[in-house]
Amino acid sequence: MIWLLAWAAFTRLPLILSGIIPFSFDHGRDSLAVLHLIKTLNPVFLGPWTSIPGLFFGPGWYYLLAPAYWLTQGSPLAGPLTMFSLSLIGIILAYKYLGVYEAIILATAPLWLQLATGAANPFPMTLVGLLLVIALKKGWNSLWLGLILGLGFHFSSALAILWLLVIPWLVKPKHWLKLLAGLFITFIPQLLFELKHNFSQTQAVISYFTAGESQSITPGKIAIVTQSIIHELNLAILPDVPWLAGLGVLIIAAGMRLWPKIGALIVIPLIGFWWLHYNPWYAYGLAPLAVVLVGKVLRALPRPIAWIYCLLLLIGSAFRKNPDLLTYKAFLPAKLTAINYIYNQSGGQPFASYHYLPEIYDYAYQYLYIWQAFRGRPLPVEFSYQPNAPAYINEKADLLSRLPSPAGPAQMIFLIIEKPDNVWHYPFDSWLKLINFSEVVDKKIIGPELEVWQVTP
């Protein structure tokens, strides 16, 4: 097992420590919430919003991130370091409770590398799925099974609710009360919120299922969802080689025959997503189930064939090429380059910073400026997606109250511009008219989709 952990660290840590990690809309939003949590120590009862208007995940993601953000003093690397730690825990659990084949797959297959070097709310669902399989295999107390299932609602409620349709039929009816008790414990934060806010989330769920946008099945949607889930599961069990895709389907299908219960936990959500709203990350929780089924098949094969399979995964992870993402707008290095350029250009003078992004809200830049301020750099006089923007970040006022105020009015204005700038719902030219400036003094090209303008007030 030690060599597997070492291999996982060798293939993942350098990428994280180099800082080449995704950091955009969701990452900035989550980082602001966690920084507020560790600076104020105010408990949170909800996590990020879901795809259903008015419905939120549980707060588990924020509490999971908090220790690493505290230890790193708010570094954006805290999220990927958390997921890296969870990936090592997953390898250990797989090796101890499932077997060496499963542990090798978790240490080498491409999806596990991807999830261990980024950070997003659905990513821990892989550990939830792994614990669910272990609990079923080892016959853990149904209270623990309920706790594990309930945690799923903190990371991927869409998948968790479909599992909830299956799990009770996999345990004896006399254990349902314990299962329910475990579920209840994980919902305590959300229940407290509901009691205080007139059951607003319950109303959101009812509204979605009575008049939501996705209660129909079409051949096109069936094809899209099925292909997407197959793609994600293939990345969880095979080298990233397109012509092997059919092999992955065959192996998983063979595994379902060997362990039908796990097959049901994959097939029922697949059918459910034909009908409900679907995003590719909903499949992440299914990935460990696919790994377990592959492990079953490998044990049924002659040992040399099984080890050749593992060797191909090892070779694939060893020779995986990482694209050059230093200047790509969605990754941390490009954003830090933009902010560092602004600080250098300002020369210590007060400045304002406005940000054009196709998604409008600039959570990532909001977090980076506040994080830099906690490290001793001066705050911009104003930093937002436009001048005099209405409040749109609940945590911002509390965090700014703990920092020195800017000294005087802005003497310089900087514009951070992320392309494409021709999005129909938020035209760049219209945004530019909101900025009160006379001329462009300088332009800094950070990358093909990111640039910084210095303009005169």
C-alpha positions in Angstrom: 0.0 0.0 0.0 2.9 2.4 0.8 4.1 2.4 -2.8 0.6 3.2 -4.0 0.3 6.2 -1.7 3.8 7.3 -2.8 2.8 7.0 -6.5 -0.4 9.0 -5.9 1.7 11.7 -4.2 4.3 11.7 -7.0 1.7 12.1 -9.7 -0.5 14.7 -7.9 1.3 16.8 -5.4 3.7 18.5 -7.9 0.7 19.8 -9.9 -1.0 21.2 -6.8 2.2 22.8 -5.3 3.0 24.4 -8.7 -0.3 26.3 -8.2 -1.7 25.2 -11.6 -5.2 24.5 -10.2 -8.7 25.6 -11.4 -9.8 28.8 -9.7 -12.9 30.5 -11.0 -16.5 31.2 -10.1 -17.4 28.3 -7.8 -13.9 28.2 -6.2 -14.0 31.9 -5.4 -17.5 31.6 -3.9 -16.6 28.6 -1.7 -13.3 30.2 -0.6 -15.1 33.4 0.5 -17.6 31.3 2.6 -14.8 29.2 4.2 -12.6 32.3 4.9 -15.6 33.9 6.6 -16.1 30.8 8.6 -12.6 30.6 9.9 -12.3 34.4 10.5 -15.6 34.9 12.3 -16.2 31.3 13.7 -19.9 31.8 12.9 -21.5 28.4 12.1 -22.9 27.8 8.7 -26.1 25.8 8.1 -26.1 25.6 4.3 -23.5 25.0 1.6 -23.4 26.1 -2.0 -26.5 26.5 -4.1 -27.7 23.6 -6.2 -29.2 23.5 -9.7 -32.6 23.9 -8.2 -33.5 27.6 -7.5 -33.7 28.2 -3.7 -32.2 24.8 -2.8 -28.7 24.5 -1.2 -26.4 21.6 -0.4 -25.6 20.9 3.2 -22.6 22.7 4.7 -20.3 19.7 4.8 -18.1 21.0 2.0 -17.3 24.2 3.9 -16.5 22.4 7.1 -14.4 19.9 5.2 -12.3 22.7 3.6 -12.0 24.8 6.8 -9.0 23.0 8.4 -6.8 23.4 5.2 -7.8 27.0 4.8 -6.9 27.7 8.4 -3.5 25.9 8.1 -2.6 27.6 4.9 -3.9 31.0 6.0 -6.4 31.1 3.2 -4.3 29.9 0.3 -6.4 28.8 -2.7 -4.3 25.6 -2.7 -6.2 24.6 0.4 -9.1 23.1 -1.6 -6.9 20.8 -3.8 -4.8 19.8 -0.8 -8.0 18.7 0.9 -9.0 16.6 -2.1 -5.5 15.2 -2.3 -5.8 14.1 1.3 -9.2 12.5 0.6 -7.7 10.7 -2.4 -5.1 9.1 -0.1 -7.8 8.1 2.4 -9.7 6.5 -0.4 -6.7 4.4 -1.5 -6.2 3.3 2.1 -9.8 2.4 2.6 -9.9 0.5 -0.8 -6.8 -1.4 0.0 -8.0 -2.4 3.5 -11.7 -3.2 2.8 -11.8 -4.1 -0.9 -8.5 -5.2 -2.2 -5.3 -4.3 -4.1 -6.9 -4.0 -7.5 -9.3 -1.3 -6.4 -6.5 0.6 -4.6 -4.4 0.5 -7.8 -7.2 1.9 -9.9 -7.8 4.7 -7.4 -4.1 5.5 -7.5 -3.7 5.5 -11.3 -6.9 6.1 -13.3 -7.3 9.6 -14.9 -10.5 10.6 -13.1 -8.9 10.2 -9.7 -5.9 12.4 -10.6 -8.3 15.0 -11.9 -10.4 15.1 -8.8 -7.4 15.0 -6.5 -5.8 18.1 -8.0 -8.9 20.4 -8.0 -11.7 21.3 -5.6 -15.4 21.5 -6.1 -18.4 20.7 -4.0 -19.3 17.4 -5.8 -15.8 15.9 -5.6 -16.0 14.4 -2.1 -19.0 12.4 -3.4 -16.4 9.8 -4.6 -15.4 9.1 -1.0 -19.1 8.9 0.0 -19.7 6.3 -2.8 -16.6 4.3 -1.7 -17.8 4.3 2.0 -21.3 3.3 0.8 -19.8 0.2 -1.0 -17.7 -0.7 2.0 -20.6 -0.4 4.4 -22.7 -2.7 2.2 -19.9 -5.2 1.7 -19.0 -5.4 5.4 -22.5 -5.2 6.7 -22.0 -2.1 8.8 -24.7 -1.0 11.2 -27.5 0.7 9.3 -27.0 3.8 11.4 -23.6 4.2 9.7 -25.2 3.5 6.3 -27.7 6.3 6.9 -24.9 8.7 8.0 -23.0 8.0 4.8 -26.0 8.4 2.6 -27.0 11.6 4.4 -23.5 13.0 3.7 -24.3 12.6 0.1 -26.8 15.5 0.4 -23.9 17.8 1.4 -22.1 17.1 -1.9 -24.5 15.8 -4.6 -28.1 15.9 -3.6 -29.2 14.8 -7.1 -27.4 11.5 -6.8 -28.1 11.0 -3.1 -31.8 11.3 -3.6 -31.7 8.6 -6.3 -29.6 6.4 -4.0 -32.2 6.9 -1.3 -34.7 5.1 -3.6 -32.4 2.0 -3.7 -30.7 1.7 -0.3 -33.7 0.8 1.8 -34.3 -2.3 -0.4 -30.7 -3.4 0.2 -31.1 -3.7 4.0 -33.6 -5.5 6.1 -36.8 -3.6 6.9 -36.1 -4.0 10.7 -33.0 -1.8 10.1 -34.9 1.1 8.4 -35.3 3.0 11.6 -31.5 3.1 12.2 -31.0 4.1 8.5 -33.5 7.0 9.0 -31.8 8.0 12.3 -28.4 8.3 10.4 -30.0 10.4 7.7 -31.6 12.7 10.2 -28.3 13.4 12.0 -26.7 14.7 8.7 -29.7 16.9 8.0 -29.7 18.8 11.4 -28.0 21.9 10.0 -30.5 22.2 7.1 -33.4 21.4 9.4 -32.4 24.3 11.7 -32.2 26.6 8.7 -35.7 25.4 7.6 -37.2 26.1 11.0 -35.8 29.6 10.9 -36.8 30.4 7.3 -40.3 29.0 7.0 -39.2 25.8 5.1 -38.0 27.8 2.1 -36.0 24.9 0.7 -38.8 22.4 1.1 -41.0 24.8 -0.9 -38.2 25.0 -3.6 -38.1 21.2 -3.9 -41.9 21.0 -4.2 -41.9 23.7 -6.8 -39.2 22.0 -8.8 -41.0 18.7 -8.9 -44.4 20.2 -9.7 -43.4 22.8 -12.3 -39.6 22.2 -12.9 -37.8 22.2 -16.2 -36.8 18.5 -16.4 -39.5 16.0 -16.0 -39.5 14.6 -19.5 -37.5 11.9 -21.2 -36.4 12.2 -24.8 -34.2 10.0 -26.9 -31.7 12.8 -27.2 -31.5 13.3 -23.5 -31.2 9.6 -22.9 -28.2 9.4 -25.3 -26.5 12.5 -23.9 -26.8 11.4 -20.2 -25.8 7.8 -20.9 -22.8 8.8 -23.0 -21.7 11.3 -20.3 -21.9 8.8 -17.5 -20.1 6.1 -19.5 -17.4 8.6 -20.3 -16.9 9.5 -16.6 -16.9 5.9 -15.5 -14.4 5.0 -18.2 -12.1 7.7 -16.9 -12.4 6.1 -13.4 -11.3 2.6 -14.5 -9.3 2.9 -17.7 -6.4 4.8 -19.2 -7.6 7.9 -21.1 -7.6 6.1 -24.5 -10.8 6.6 -26.6 -10.7 3.2 -28.2 -10.9 1.5 -24.8 -14.4 3.0 -24.1 -16.3 -0.1 -25.2 -14.1 -2.3 -23.0 -15.1 -0.2 -20.0 -18.8 -0.8 -20.6 -18.2 -4.5 -21.0 -16.2 -4.8 -17.8 -18.8 -2.8 -15.8 -21.6 -4.9 -17.2 -19.8 -8.1 -16.2 -19.2 -6.7 -12.7 -22.9 -6.0 -12.3 -23.7 -9.7 -12.9 -21.2 -10.5 -10.1 -22.6 -7.9 -7.7 -26.2 -6.9 -8.6 -26.6 -4.6 -5.6 -23.9 -2.3 -6.8 -25.2 -2.5 -10.3 -28.6 -1.2 -9.0 -26.8 1.8 -7.4 -25.5 2.7 -10.9 -28.5 1.8 -13.1 -31.2 3.5 -11.0 -29.4 6.9 -11.0 -28.7 6.5 -14.7 -32.4 6.1 -15.4 -33.2 8.9 -12.9 -30.9 11.3 -14.7 -32.7 10.6 -18.0 -35.7 12.3 -16.4 -34.2 14.8 -13.9 -31.7 17.7 -14.5 -28.2 16.3 -15.2 -24.6 17.6 -15.0 -21.5 15.5 -15.7 -20.3 15.8 -12.1 -23.4 14.0 -10.9 -21.6 10.8 -12.0 -18.6 11.3 -9.7 -20.3 9.4 -6.9 -20.9 6.5 -9.2 -17.1 6.2 -10.1 -16.1 4.2 -7.0 -18.9 1.8 -7.7 -17.5 1.2 -11.1 -14.1 0.6 -9.6 -15.5 -2.0 -7.2 -17.2 -3.8 -10.1 -13.9 -3.8 -12.1 -12.2 -5.3 -9.1 -14.7 -8.1 -9.0 -14.1 -8.9 -12.7 -10.3 -8.8 -12.3 -10.5 -11.4 -9.5 -12.5 -13.6 -11.8 -9.8 -13.4 -14.5 -6.5 -15.2 -14.7 -4.0 -13.3 -12.5 -1.6 -12.4 -15.4 -4.5 -10.7 -17.3 -5.5 -8.7 -14.2 -2.0 -7.5 -13.6 -1.6 -6.5 -17.2 -4.7 -4.4 -16.8 -3.1 -2.7 -13.7 0.2 -2.2 -15.5 -1.6 -0.4 -18.3 -3.2 2.0 -15.8 0.2 2.6 -14.2 1.9 3.3 -17.5 -1.0 5.7 -18.4 -0.6 7.7 -15.2 3.2 7.8 -15.6 3.1 9.3 -19.1 0.1 11.5 -18.7 0.8 14.9 -20.2 -0.5 18.0 -18.4 -1.5 20.9 -20.8 0.1 24.3 -20.3 -2.4 26.1 -18.2 -0.3 28.9 -16.8 -2.1 31.6 -18.8 -5.5 30.1 -19.0 -8.1 32.3 -17.4 -9.8 29.5 -15.4 -6.6 28.7 -13.5 -5.0 30.3 -10.5 -1.6 31.4 -12.0 -3.2 33.6 -14.7 -5.5 35.4 -12.1 -2.6 35.9 -9.7 -0.5 37.3 -12.6 -3.2 39.8 -13.3 -3.5 40.9 -9.7 0.2 41.1 -9.2 0.6 43.2 -12.3 -2.0 45.6 -10.9 -0.3 45.9 -7.5 3.0 46.6 -9.3 1.5 49.2 -11.6 -0.2 51.0 -8.8 3.1 51.7 -7.0 1.3 51.9 -3.6 -1.3 54.4 -4.8 -5.0 53.8 -4.1 -6.7 52.1 -7.0 -10.0 50.6 -8.2 -10.3 47.3 -9.9 -13.3 46.3 -12.1 -13.8 42.9 -13.6 -15.5 41.7 -16.8 -16.4 38.0 -16.9 -19.0 36.3 -19.0 -20.5 34.8 -15.8 -20.8 38.4 -14.5 -20.0 37.8 -10.8 -16.3 37.9 -10.0 -16.1 35.7 -6.9 -12.5 34.5 -7.7 -11.1 38.1 -7.9 -13.1 39.1 -4.9 -11.5 36.3 -2.9 -7.9 36.9 -4.2 -8.0 40.6 -3.3 -9.3 39.9 0.2 -6.8 37.0 0.7 -4.0 39.3 -0.4 -5.2 42.0 2.0 -5.0 39.5 4.9 -1.4 38.9 3.8 -0.6 42.6 4.2 -1.3 44.1 0.8 -3.6 47.2 0.6 -7.2 46.7 -0.5 -8.4 48.4 -3.6 -10.7 51.4 -3.0 -13.4 49.5 -4.9 -13.2 46.1 -6.5 -16.3 44.6 -8.2 -17.8 43.6 -11.5 -18.8 47.3 -12.1 -18.7 50.6 -10.2 -21.2 51.1 -7.4 -22.5 47.5 -7.8 -25.2 46.4 -5.3 -24.0 44.0 -2.6 -23.8 40.5 -3.9 -21.4 38.7 -1.5 -22.8 38.1 1.9 -19.4 37.6 3.6 -17.7 40.6 2.1 -18.7 43.3 4.7 -17.6 41.1 7.6 -14.3 40.3 6.0 -13.5 43.9 5.1 -14.3 45.0 8.6 -11.3 43.0 9.8 -8.9 44.7 7.3 -7.5 48.2 7.1 -9.5 50.6 4.9 -8.0 52.0 1.7 -6.2 55.3 2.0 -8.1 57.9 0.1 -10.0 57.9 -3.3 -8.8 55.8 -6.2 -5.9 57.4 -8.2 -5.8 54.6 -10.8 -8.3 52.3 -12.4 -7.7 48.8 -13.6 -9.9 46.6 -15.7 -9.5 42.8 -15.6 -11.1 41.4 -18.8 -11.9 37.7 -19.3 -13.0 36.7 -22.8 -15.1 35.7 -24.7 -16.3 39.3 -24.7 -19.2 38.8 -27.2 -21.6 37.0 -25.0 -25.1 38.0 -25.9 -26.4 38.4 -22.4 -23.6 40.6 -21.2 -22.0 42.5 -24.0 -18.5 43.8 -23.3 -19.2 47.2 -25.0 -22.2 47.8 -22.7 -20.1 46.9 -19.7 -17.3 49.2 -20.7 -19.7 52.2 -20.8 -20.3 51.7 -17.1 -16.7 52.4 -16.3 -16.0 56.1 -16.0 -12.6 56.6 -17.7 -11.1 58.9 -20.3 -8.5 56.7 -22.0 -6.6 53.4 -21.9 -3.1 54.0 -20.7 -1.7 50.4 -20.9 -2.8 46.9 -21.8 -1.2 43.8 -20.3 -2.0 40.5 -22.1 -1.9 37.7 -19.6 -3.1 35.0 -21.9 -5.4 34.3 -24.9 -8.5 34.9 -22.8 -7.3 37.3 -20.1 -5.9 40.8 -20.2 -5.6 43.9 -17.8 -6.2 47.5 -18.9 -5.0 50.5 -17.0 -7.2 53.4 -17.6 -7.3 57.0 -16.4 -10.2 58.2 -14.2 
